[in-house]
Amino acid sequence: MKPRHIEQRDGGWKIVVLGSVLCKLLLHLFTNAFAGYGIFRDELYYLACSHRLDFGYVDQPPLSIHLLALNRMLFGDSIFALRLLPAVAGALTVFVAGILVRRLGGGAFAVFIACLSVIAAPIYLAFNTVYSMNTFDVLLWALSAYAAVLLAHDGKPRCWMLLGLLIGLGLLNKISMIWFATGLAAAIVLTGLRKHLPTRWPYLAALLALALFSPFVIWNAVHDFAHLEFIRNASDLKYASVTPLDFIAGQFLMINPATAPVWIAGLFFLFISKSGRRYMSLGIIFVVTTLILVFNVHSKPEYLSPAYVMLFAAGAVQIERLSARRALVWLRVAIPALVAVGGIAIAPMTLPILPVESFIRYAGSIGQGPGSYEGKEVSEVHQFYADMFGWENMARTVSGVYLSLPETERSSCVVFGSNYGEAGAVEYFSSKYELPPALSSHNNYWIWGFGRGDYRTVIVIGLTREDVESSFESVEQAAVIACKYCMPYENNLPVLVCRNPRVQWSEVWDSMKHYE
């Protein structure tokens, strides 16, 4: 007769995985179709980037942008289409969590706990709600963890090359994959994986990863290492300092406090459990990444979030084995209930399923007032949601100003936005409202330049009269852009009509560069 935990491993884990994947996918598809607050600031910029494909961008490698361009070609650029890939990536992450559990020796119950923990993590709900490289970052970390487990199982050359492929793609998506690679390097030295060092395969895997990442490296070399300048400026000027204590405390809320027993059990499984120590490399990757981020005072708590999928999988296996004991069988009810209730309670903070007024009341009732990860002033909602408000109204207002100009002025008119959100909004909504071309000096907009440069009329948003009056012969305020729930610095913006530039764009463009 098979032991109880073996019977469980032989059970319906595939049904559990399929059900979990469908739950995650349908949750986001429903939100995208019937809820939500509008397009997100960064999505406007990513769409602009996807119209200008390149090997790199000031603030990110190119993979997610090229995927977005393909998505636009296939499905269009509606909000539902834009957020289809994040929903699919989130569902695939749940799938990888399930099969990772199986590789670690878990059964159906462990698969359920791991998948539920991923679904109930607020940070993953946020990442899979809007389009960004973050949604693919979590998936690629999970896939890389799975490849690391395969390597621990048999160490065949194909495992090394799979790791090289996934790390390379991860770097081409977001350079934070370098933390995974650093942790893996430490794990190779500190565990039995070092037996592979005399072979050629670790080095071929590293070369493959570097080859995949090389287009972004070359792009940076050609563009004066723009990404390094962006990171330096963002750290110094944009992101608020985070103490190590704040960083650690932020982990619990970000990943759902109720999942703490799961991922802590994962650390126990990987470092203490006899059967789990075989996969200690995953634990070392997590610890090394944590140390890197803790000692960087500008690391946001969310930077560690991709590492939790592998801890959820490991912890679920450990909890399943503990709950096989008669005295601890209650864990089979307590842990899923705890994770589910915690996830449901926090979900409205990162999944826009409540009407905004209801959300404001709910957030206040659970003590989660508005905040900003960039240390900026916020209004009634936190920055993640605030950045979803006001963009269409901005474009509509600017269009009204543009159409009020004499027809002779429109042919030589351009909009200048002080940041990529403002310029991106003008671009995105130009299919709905009549608008001139948009310029900005923020991030890649600066690299894209000032176009033909013979504009006699410039509609400026995001700057004051004092900022621009020395550069034009005439400056008049034509409108004010107002929005209730957006970030305060996007509210009550004057729309300035500036005529007859005193200087040429080519003379001042270099000094206008704004990487942040």
Residue pairs with C-beta under 8 A, 6 or more apart in sequence:
2 10
3 324
4 324
5 107
5 320
5 321
5 324
6 107
7 107
8 107
8 108
8 109
8 110
8 320
8 324
9 102
9 105
9 106
9 107
9 108
10 107
11 107
11 108
12 108
13 98
13 101
13 102
13 107
13 108
13 111
15 108
16 98
16 108
16 111
16 112
16 115
17 94
17 95
17 98
17 99
17 111
17 115
20 94
20 95
20 98
20 111
20 112
20 115
20 116
20 119
21 91
21 92
21 94
21 95
21 98
21 115
22 91
23 119
24 87
24 90
24 91
24 93
24 94
24 115
24 118
24 119
24 128
25 87
25 88
25 90
25 91
27 119
27 351
28 83
28 86
28 87
28 90
28 91
28 128
28 129
29 84
29 87
31 129
31 351
31 352
31 353
32 79
32 80
32 83
32 84
32 87
33 80
35 352
35 353
35 354
36 79
36 129
36 352
36 388
37 352
37 356
37 385
37 388
37 389
37 485
38 79
38 388
38 389
38 390
38 391
38 392
39 79
39 82
39 388
39 391
39 392
39 428
40 130
40 131
40 387
40 388
41 387
41 388
41 391
41 420
41 421
41 424
42 130
42 131
42 132
42 387
42 421
43 82
43 130
43 131
43 132
44 391
44 420
44 421
44 424
44 425
44 427
44 428
45 420
45 421
45 424
45 443
45 444
46 64
46 65
46 68
46 131
46 132
47 68
47 72
47 77
47 82
47 424
47 427
47 428
48 420
48 423
48 424
48 427
48 428
48 444
48 445
49 57
49 65
49 68
49 444
50 65
50 66
50 68
50 69
50 72
51 69
51 427
52 444
52 448
53 62
53 65
53 66
53 69
54 62
54 219
55 62
55 215
55 216
55 218
55 219
56 62
56 215
56 216
56 219
56 220
56 223
56 226
56 227
57 65
57 443
57 444
58 223
58 226
58 227
58 229
58 230
58 443
58 444
58 446
58 447
58 515
59 227
59 230
59 443
59 444
59 515
60 133
60 174
60 227
61 133
61 171
61 172
61 173
61 174
61 175
61 213
61 216
62 172
62 215
62 216
62 219
63 133
63 136
63 169
63 172
63 173
64 131
64 132
64 133
64 136
64 173
64 174
67 85
67 136
68 82
68 85
68 131
71 81
71 82
71 84
71 85
72 81
75 81
75 84
77 428
82 131
83 129
83 130
83 131
85 131
85 135
86 127
86 128
86 129
86 130
86 131
86 132
86 135
87 128
89 128
89 135
89 136
89 138
89 139
90 124
90 127
90 128
90 135
92 139
93 118
93 124
93 128
93 138
93 139
93 142
93 309
94 115
94 118
94 119
96 139
96 142
96 143
96 146
96 309
97 114
97 115
97 117
97 118
97 142
97 309
97 312
97 313
98 111
98 114
98 115
99 146
100 114
100 142
100 145
100 146
100 149
100 309
100 310
100 313
101 110
101 111
101 114
101 313
101 316
101 317
102 111
103 146
103 149
103 150
103 153
104 110
104 149
104 269
104 276
104 279
104 313
104 314
104 317
105 275
105 317
106 114
106 313
106 316
106 317
106 320
107 320
109 316
109 320
109 323
109 332
110 313
110 316
110 317
110 319
110 320
111 316
112 316
112 336
113 262
113 312
113 315
113 316
113 319
113 320
113 335
113 336
113 339
114 262
114 312
114 313
114 315
114 316
116 336
116 339
116 340
116 343
117 256
117 259
117 262
117 263
117 312
117 315
117 316
117 339
118 124
118 309
118 312
119 343
120 256
120 258
120 259
120 339
120 340
120 342
120 343
120 344
120 347
121 254
121 255
121 256
121 259
121 305
121 308
121 343
122 253
122 254
122 255
122 256
122 343
122 346
122 347
122 349
122 350
122 351
123 254
123 255
123 302
123 305
123 350
124 138
124 305
125 347
125 350
125 351
126 350
126 351
126 384
127 134
127 135
127 137
127 138
127 305
128 135
129 350
129 351
129 352
133 173
133 174
134 174
134 302
136 173
136 174
137 170
137 173
137 174
137 176
137 177
137 306
138 305
138 306
138 309
140 166
140 169
140 170
140 173
140 177
140 306
141 170
141 177
141 180
141 306
141 307
141 309
141 310
142 306
142 309
142 310
143 166
144 163
144 166
144 167
144 170
144 177
144 180
144 184
145 282
145 285
145 309
145 310
145 313
147 159
147 162
147 163
147 166
148 163
148 184
148 187
148 279
148 281
148 282
148 285
149 279
149 282
150 159
150 162
151 159
151 160
151 163
151 193
151 281
152 193
152 278
152 279
152 281
153 159
155 193
155 195
155 196
157 201
160 196
160 201
160 202
160 204
160 205
161 201
161 204
161 205
161 208
163 184
163 205
164 204
164 205
164 206
164 207
164 208
164 209
165 208
165 209
165 212
167 177
167 180
167 181
167 184
167 205
167 209
168 208
168 209
168 210
168 211
168 212
168 213
169 212
170 177
170 180
171 177
171 178
171 181
171 209
171 212
171 213
171 216
172 212
172 213
172 215
172 216
175 216
175 227
176 303
176 306
179 288
179 289
179 292
179 293
180 285
180 289
180 306
180 307
181 209
182 288
182 289
182 292
183 284
183 285
183 286
183 287
183 288
183 289
184 281
184 285
186 284
186 285
186 288
187 193
187 280
187 281
187 282
187 284
187 285
187 288
188 194
188 196
188 197
188 202
188 281
190 280
190 284
191 280
191 281
191 284
193 281
196 202
216 227
220 226
220 227
220 228
223 447
226 447
226 515
229 515
230 443
230 515
230 516
233 515
233 516
234 298
234 516
235 298
237 516
238 374
238 516
239 298
239 300
239 373
239 374
239 375
240 372
240 373
240 374
240 375
241 297
241 298
242 250
242 297
242 298
242 299
242 300
242 301
243 297
244 294
244 295
246 301
247 293
247 294
247 299
247 301
248 294
250 300
250 301
250 302
251 301
251 304
252 260
253 301
253 346
254 301
254 302
254 305
255 263
255 305
255 308
256 339
256 342
256 343
256 346
257 342
258 338
258 339
258 341
258 342
258 343
259 308
259 312
259 339
259 342
261 315
261 319
261 335
261 338
262 311
262 312
262 315
262 316
262 319
262 335
262 339
263 308
263 311
263 312
263 315
264 315
265 314
265 315
265 316
265 318
265 319
265 322
266 283
266 310
266 311
266 312
266 313
266 314
266 315
266 316
266 318
267 283
267 286
267 311
267 314
267 315
268 276
268 315
268 318
269 275
269 276
269 314
269 315
269 317
269 318
270 276
270 277
270 279
270 280
270 282
270 283
270 311
270 314
271 277
271 280
271 283
273 318
276 314
276 317
276 318
279 314
282 310
282 311
282 314
283 314
285 307
285 310
286 307
286 310
286 311
289 304
289 307
290 304
290 307
292 299
293 299
293 303
293 304
300 373
302 373
319 331
319 335
322 328
322 331
323 329
323 330
323 331
323 332
323 335
345 366
347 353
348 354
348 359
348 362
348 363
349 363
349 368
349 382
350 384
352 359
352 385
352 388
354 362
356 381
356 385
356 485
359 381
359 385
360 380
360 381
363 369
363 370
363 381
363 382
368 382
369 382
370 378
370 379
370 380
370 381
370 382
370 383
370 386
371 378
371 382
371 383
372 378
372 382
372 383
372 487
373 383
374 383
376 383
376 487
376 488
376 489
377 487
377 488
377 489
378 386
378 487
378 488
379 386
379 484
379 485
379 486
379 487
379 488
379 491
380 484
380 485
381 389
381 485
383 487
385 485
386 485
386 486
386 487
387 421
387 486
387 487
389 483
389 484
389 485
389 486
390 481
390 483
390 485
390 486
390 490
390 491
391 421
391 425
391 428
391 429
392 425
392 429
392 432
393 481
393 482
393 483
394 422
394 425
394 426
394 461
394 481
394 483
394 490
394 493
395 425
395 426
395 428
395 429
395 430
395 432
395 433
395 435
396 429
396 433
397 479
397 481
397 495
398 415
398 426
398 435
398 459
398 461
398 479
398 481
398 495
399 429
399 433
399 434
399 435
400 479
401 459
401 478
401 479
401 495
401 497
402 410
402 413
402 415
402 434
402 435
402 436
402 459
403 434
404 478
405 413
405 457
405 497
409 456
409 457
409 499
410 436
410 457
412 454
412 455
412 456
412 457
413 436
413 455
413 456
413 457
413 458
413 459
414 436
414 437
414 438
414 439
414 451
414 455
414 457
414 458
414 459
415 423
415 426
415 435
415 436
415 437
415 438
415 439
415 458
415 459
415 460
415 461
416 423
416 438
416 439
416 440
416 458
416 459
416 460
416 461
416 463
417 423
417 424
417 425
417 426
417 438
417 439
417 440
417 442
417 445
417 461
417 462
418 440
418 442
418 460
418 461
418 462
418 463
419 440
419 442
419 462
419 514
420 440
420 442
420 443
420 444
420 445
421 490
422 438
422 440
422 461
422 462
422 490
423 438
423 439
423 440
423 442
423 445
424 438
426 435
426 436
426 438
427 438
429 435
430 438
436 459
437 451
439 445
439 450
439 451
440 446
441 509
441 512
441 513
441 514
442 514
442 516
443 514
443 515
443 516
446 509
446 512
446 513
446 514
446 515
449 509
450 505
450 506
450 509
453 504
453 505
453 506
455 501
455 505
456 499
456 500
456 501
457 497
457 498
457 499
458 472
458 497
458 498
458 499
458 501
459 478
459 495
459 496
459 497
459 498
460 468
460 495
460 496
460 497
460 498
461 481
461 493
461 494
461 495
461 496
462 490
462 493
463 496
464 494
465 475
465 477
465 494
465 496
468 475
468 496
468 498
469 475
470 502
471 498
471 501
471 502
471 503
471 508
472 498
472 499
472 500
472 501
472 502
473 499
473 500
473 501
473 502
474 498
474 499
474 500
475 496
475 497
475 498
475 499
476 496
476 497
477 494
477 495
477 496
477 497
478 495
478 496
478 497
479 494
479 495
480 492
480 493
480 494
480 495
481 490
481 491
481 492
481 493
481 494
481 495
482 491
482 492
483 490
483 491
484 491
